[in-house]
């Protein structure tokens, strides 16, 4: 199983387990990838940002941790079990260099939190194997994380996070 597919499977297992209230099964690990070390993560493109924020706050007990505006308005919320990134394009025809053509409503990317050593090893292995990176590694000070994004062969975006102290 490829490294990015394994990461996506782990993230999906955590997301499904989180949504059903069950613990995720312990994933198999390889030398280049270890179990997650933080909350499950996913991003959703939404039609009504304010209504979506209210829904996640009310029904999932989430709190807002960041808000940014640019080509899209992005709000991150967490409840310490999972983190959701709500993305709203005011102009549905606009082009966003990060999300490329993934402006359809719904799930647009998945991600996993890993420890710092795993983050570095995973990024190096993906670079060595010629994976397609979307943008560069970046630091988000609002959520205290370093991150990078890769695109799999089907165009799915997979984001890796590690905590910045």
Secondary structure, DSSP 4 states (H G I P E B T S, - for coil): --HHHHHHHHHHHHHHHHHHT-PPPPPP-BTTB----S-EEEEEE-S-HHHHHHHHHHHH--EEEEEEESSSEEEEEE-SSEEEEEEE-SSTT--BTTTBT--SSEEEEEEEE--HHHHHHHHHHHHHTT-EE-S--EEETTTTEEEEEEE-TTS-EEEEEEE--
